[in-house]
Amino acid sequence: MTSNSAPTPPAGAPSPPAGKFSGAGPQVPAGFPRLLALHGAEQPYAWGSATAIPELLGTPAAGGPVAELWLGTHPVAPALVEADGARRPAADLVGPLPFLLKVLAADKALSLQVHPDLAQAAAGFDADDAAGLAVDDSRRRYRDRNHKPELIVALSPFRALAGVRDPARTLTVAQGLGAPALLAAFRPLADDPAAGAATVLRTLLTMPAGPAGELVGALVAAADRLRRARGRGPAGDEAALGDRDGGPASRDPVDGGGEDVARAADLIGRLAAAHPGDVGIAAALLLNDVTLRPGEGLFQPARMLHAYVAGLGIEIMATSDNVLRGGLTPKHIDVDELLRIFDPTPSDAPIHNPRTVADSPGGLLRGWDVPVADFALTEAVCTGGSVPVGRPTVLLAVEGRVEVTASADDGTALAPLELRRGGSVLVAGRAAVTLTGTGRVFLAAPGAHPA
């Protein structure tokens, strides 16, 4: 790639998705590469925190939720750069990026959801087209042809649901809650441990409103009784569980499943407060309930049912809007399609610890290995000296202050930028970047780690 062309995804990366993401994008004008201040787009979804992202950015909280900060070229909420005396969409300079970097701040649980793989996305997109559904039709299941793998890295203790939990543990939870209707619905887990979760999910998501309401009401009442019997605080009280920092109780069965049951009682209360009466509250009990420690990552591959519950994190994903929802949402749910792509195989939650990519006197570079070519997420931990960070595309500081310097392939030095907590930078064109100072900076790029 030459310095005056848009970044090209690495070999093996998926093609840009069809629909609103299609097109090669404009070429970078002559005179690049450059380092440019980047301004993210805020998303005020109802589940967001009112304070976490404003605090990171150093801006006053406006009172309403700020759920996400988007730092990419997604056309729904494109980030802007300061270039040539004006603010312009980042896509004008680098074309459509194959990934979207976000800050995500959840106060309430997001929807239970599954993402398709590439083949499923392409087939689903074509089927929706053939059915005559416009891309913005609320009944449409596939908005583009791309898959949507995701990685979230915790900045605070971050609670999430991911992957079908071992059926024996789930049945122990159901028994511990003492709700006969839940035990009846979960019976297929005992009959078919390898794939019974699909049967359970269908039963729950197609349950008539009356029985579904009775089931959820019984769960909420049982959870409240358990919390009171254990002397624990109200649902969502972090001190009540004592393991919000990702301690063993958030990962493994202990005390004969007692902590699993306690976490389930807390989870039911949280979900009921945010989504009263939603049968997704029962479906959520099928999944691993984990709390990430700061620095740990959770990867969401295609076909895995998951939901984020609460916390602040850095998320990166392939650029796509393909989401099949299964509850905890007022949005469209297509049970047949969700179950067609859902993988009911029990598994552990795919938690990833960071791996040191490079070490230097000025700090270190660490990354989270994921099996996709759409993106790589790396973090530079700068301790006072200089840290070469390769060729990232987007930089986001979460602590401290660093100077960003870079050089083009011919050795020409680019105009440097200072990057402070909450600030972000776009690298337009091909340049080798170095950070100098003290702080923590997340780096996003297509493909393998940039170092």
N, C-alpha and C positions, 0 to 999 in steps of 0.2 A: 504494500500500500504506500502510495506517495503522500507527501505531507499536504497536498491540496485536494485530497479526496476523503470522503466519509469513511469512518472505520468499517472494516469488513469483518464479519464473524469468522472465527477460526474454522478450519476444515472439520467437518462433522457436525457443525452447528446447524440447527434447523433453519429453513428458509423463513423470512419474515411472514407472519400469518396473513391470510387473505382478508378481504373486507377492509375495515377502516385502518388496518395496520399496513396495507400493501403499499408498494411503491419504493423506489430506490432511495428516495430522499434527496434533498439538494446537496450539491457538492460544497465542500469547504472553500471559501474564497481564497485567492492568492494572499500570501503574507502569513499564513498559518504555519505551524501550530501556535496556539496561544493558551494561556491559563486565564479562565474567566470566572468571575464570581457568579455563583448559581443561586437562584431563589426558588425554593420549592413551593408547590401548590398544596394548601391545606384542604383536608376533607372533613366536614363537620358531621360525620355519621353519629347517630344517636348513642352508640355504644362507647364512644370515645371519652377520654379523660378531659376535663376542662383545664387542667393545669400542667400535665406532664410535658407536653410538647412546647407550650409557651415557656416553661421554665428552662428547657433545653436551649431554646432559641434566644432566651433573654428578653422576651417580649411580655407585656402585660396580658394576663388572662382576661378574655372578653366576657366570660361567664358561660358561654355555650361550649359544647364538646368539640375538641380538636382530636379526631381519631387517628388521622394519618397525615404525614407530610410526604408528598411524592417528589422524587428527585430523578426525573427521567423525561422521556419524550412521549409518554402515553397521551393520545389526543384528547382524552377525557379531562385531564388536568396536567397539561405540560408545564414543566419547570421553565423558568426564564433565565437568560444570562444577560450580563451587562457587557455590551459590545458596541463599539463605535458610537458611544454617547447615548445609547438607548437600550431599553430592555427588549430582548427578542426571544422567541421560543428556541430552546436548545436544539430542537430538530432542524432549525434553519442552518445550523453550523455543523452538526454531526450526523444528520439523517436520523431515521428511526432506530433506536437502540433495541437490541434483542432482550433487554432486561429492564426491570423497574426497581429502583432502590427506594425504600420507604423507611420512615420512622413510624412505628405503630404503637399506640397508647390505648389499651383497652381497660375500661372500667366495668364493662358488662360483657357477657359472652357473645361472641360472634356466632353465626349460623353453623350448624353441622353441615359439612360439605365434602364433596369429592371432586377431583379434577380428572379429565380424561387424558389418555396418552395421545401421541401424535396421530395414530391411525384412527382412534375413536373420535378425535376432534374433527379430522377431515371428513369422515363419514357422516358425523352428526351435523356438521355445517352444511354439507350437500343435501342431507335429508330435510333440514329446516328450510333451505332454499327451495327445494322441490315442493314443500308444503305451502309455499308462498308467504312465509313469515318474514317480515321486514327485520333488519338487524336490530332495530330498537323496539321490536314487539316484546311485550312482557312475557309472552308465552314461549318465546324463542329460547332454546336450550343452549345453543352454540353460537357465540358472537363472532368467532374467527376460527381459523384452522389450526391453531397452535395448542400445544400442551401448556400446563401451568405449574410446573414444579416450583416449590417454595422452600426457602430457608429462613428461619427467624433465629436471631441471636439475642439472648436476653441482656438487657441493660439493668433491669431490676429483677427480683424474683418473678418468674413468669409462669403462670399456670396454663396448661393446655391439655387437650384431649387428643390422642393420636393413636390410630391403629386398634384393631380388635384385641381386647385383653384376653388372656388365658381364660377359657370358659369356666374352669373350676373356680377361679378367683371371682368371676362375675356371679356365679351361682351362690358362692358364699356371701357375697354382698347382698344379693336378693333375699337370701335366707335371713341375714342379719337385719334387714330392714323390716321384715315381718309383714310384707304386703303380699297376700295370696295371689292377687291378680298379676303382680309382676312375676312371681314364680311361675305362674301358668304361661305367661307370654314368653318367658325365657327357657321353657322346657326344651325347645329344640337344641339348645346349647349342650344339653346332656345327651340327647339322642344322636347328634351329629356335631361333635366338637370342631371338626375341620371347616365346616361351612354353615353351621346352624345360625350364625349371626345374620345371614341374608334372610332366612325365614323369619327370624325375630323382627328384623327391620321392616319387612313387608307387613307383618302382623300389626306392628305399632303404627306405621304410617298410613295404613288403610283402615284403621279402627274407626268405627262410627264415632261421632262427636260425643254422644252420651257416655259410652263405656270409656272412651279416652279421657274424658273429664273426670270420671270416677277414679280411674287409675292414677292420674296425676294428683288428684286431691288426696288419695290414700298415701301416695309417696311423700307428698309435702307434710302430711300429718305425721307419718312415721319418722321422717327425718327430724321434725321438730321434737318429737318425743325422745329420740335418741340423743339429740344435742342436750336436752334438758337433763336426761338421766345421767349423762356423762359430766354434767356441770360445765358444759362448754358454752361459749358465747353465742350470739346470734349468727345466722348464716353469713359467711363472708368475713367473719372476724379472724384476721390472720393469726392473732395470738392463740386462738382457740385450738388450732391444729398443731401449732408448735413446729411445723416442718415446711413453712413457706419458703425457706431458703434452699429447698431441694434436698432435705435430709432423707435418710433411708425410708421413712414412712411414705414418702411420695413416690418411691420406686418399687419397693418390694413388700410382699406380704409379711407382716409381723403380727405377733399376738393373736395367732389363729385367724387372721383376717380382720382383726378388730380395727386396725388403722385404716384398712381399705373401706370398711363400713363407715367409720367416722368421716373419712374424706367424702364418701358418697353422700352422707347426710348434709355435709357442708355444701357440696356441689348442688344438690337438689335445691337447697334454700337459695343459693345464688341464682340458679337458673330460673327458679320460680319467681323471684323478685323482678328479673329482667323480662321474662317471657311467661307470664302467668297462664296456666292452662295448656301450654304447648306440650304435645306428646313427645317432642324431642327431648324433654327432660328425662323420660324413661329411656329413650334410645341412647342418650349420652352415657348411661351406665354400662354400655357394651364396650366402652373404650378405655384404654390406659389413661389414667389421670396422673399427670406428672407436673412437678414444679421445677423449672429450669433454674439453675444457679446463674448469676451474671457471668457471661462469657460462654455458656453452653449454647449450642445450636440445636434446633429441631428441624429436620428435613421432611418435607411432605412430598413424597413421590406421587405419580399418577395412581389413581384408584384407591387411595387410602382415605378412609373417613376420618375427619378431624375437625377440631374447633379450638379457637383461642378463648380463654376464659378471662384472664386479667393479667396486666403487667405492661411494661415498657420494653420495646425491643427494636432491633434493626432487622428489617425484612427485605429480602431480595427474591425476585421471581422472574420467570419468563414473561414477556409482554403478551398478555392474553386476558380475556374476560370470561373464559369458560369455567363456570361453576355450576355444579349440580347440587342442589340443596336438599337436606333431609330433615329439617326441623330447626327450631329456635329462630324463626324468621317469618315475617308476613309475606315474603316474596314467593314466587312461583315454585312449586315442587312437582316434579314429574317422577313418581315413584318407580315406574317401570324403567325409565331411562337411568335413574340413579342406580338401581339394582343391576342393570345390565353392565355398568362399568365398575361397580363397587367390588373390591376384593375382600371377601369375608374371612380370609385365612388369618388365624390368630398370629400376632407378632408383638414384639416389644416396640415401644415408642422409639422412633429412629433418632435418638439423641447423639449429637456429634460434639466431641471435645475438640478444641482448636489444636492444630498442629503447627509447630514452629516451621516457618517457610525459610526464614533467613535471620541471622543474628549479626549484630555489628556493635561496635563500642557505643554508638548513639542510641541503641534500642533494638527492638526486634520486630519482626513481621510474622504474623501467624494467620492461618487460614482454616477454613472448614471445608473438608473434601466432600464434594457432592458429585454424583454420577451423571451430570448433564453438562452440555457445552454452551448453554445459553448464558451462564454467568459464573463468575468467581467472586467470592467475598473474602476480603483480607482486612486485617487490622494492624496498623502500625502503632506500637507502643514506644513513644519517643521519650528518652530520659535525659536529654540535654545536648546530645551531639547530633550528627547527621545520619539519617536512615534512608538509604536508597529503596524505593518502593516499586521499581519497574515502570510499567506503562498503564496505570489505571485510567479509567474514563471519568469516574465521578468520585470525589473525595468529600467526606463528611466528618467534621471534628465533633467529638462528644466530650472532650476534656481539654483544658489547657490552651496553649497558643503555640503555633508553629509557623515557620516560614516555608512556603512552597516554592521551590525552584525547579527548573526543568531545562532540558536542552533538546534541540531537534537532532535528527539523525546526522546532520552535517556538523554537529558540535555547536551550533549557534545557541546562545543562552536566551531563554525567554524571559519576559518581564515577570519578576516574582510577585507573589501575593502573600499576604498574611492571612492565616486561617485561625479563627478563634472558635471557642465552644459554640456549637450550634450553626457554624458557618459551613458552606459547601462550595466546591470548585468543580468546574467542568474543564477537562483537558480536551481541547479541540485540535484534532490532528494527532500525529504520532510524536510522542516526546517521552524521554526518560525523566522520571520525577524523583526528587529528593526532598525529604522533610527534615527541618532543623528546628529544635526547640524541645519543649516538654509538653506532652499531651497524648491523646489517643485519637486516631483518625481511622475511620472505616473507608475502604477502597473497593470500588466496584468496577468490574471489567468483564467483557465477554470471555468465555472459554476458560483456560487454565489460569492458575494464579499468576499475576503479572510479573512476579520476581523470577 
